[in-house]
Every structure is written in structure tokens, then in C-alpha cells.
Amino acid sequence: MIFFLAFLLVSMLGVSGYIAQVLGWISAISAFIGMVILAVLIYYTTMWLTAGDEMLTGLFLFLSPACGLMIRFMVGYGKR
């Protein structure tokens, strides 16, 4: 599970870096915080639904960077 979390953190930082280049650092920081909150919610929900299956929970955690990127661009699209 530690490798899933490490790769998830790298993915979140990569998405935040991309958002920083496109929309600015304030957007990147808020997107990173949103992705962390989303990852925690996904973790606890899938651990509850799968009765503690860490492999499936780790795979579902990768929805967080993808959702964070989509949400940030939907919100930030009107600003540019």
C-alpha cells in the first residue's frame, strides 16, 4: 500500500505542477488540497465498501488526480 500512496503523491504533484503552469500557483495549491481531500474520502469509502481490500482501494485512489484535474479545468475555464 505504501507504493500506491507514494505513486499517488507523485501523480498529485504532477497534476498540480501542470495546473500551476496553466492557471497559476493559487489554483495549483487549491487543486492539490482538493485532491488530498478527495483521496481521503475515496480511501475510507472504498475501504468500507470492500471490507478492507487494500489492492482495490489503492487502485480507486488514482481517481483523485484525474478528478482534480477535470474539476480544476471546469472551474478555471471561465477565468481565461
Sequence and secondary structure as in RCSB ss.txt:
>XXXX:A:sequence
MIFFLAFLLVSMLGVSGYIAQVLGWISAISAFIGMVILAVLIYYTTMWLTAGDEMLTGLFLFLSPACGLMIRFMV
GYGKR
>XXXX:A:secstr
 HHHHHHHHHHHHHHHHHHHHHH HHHHHHHHHHHHHHHHHHHHHHHHHTTS HHHHHHHTTHHHHHHHHHHHHH
HGGG 
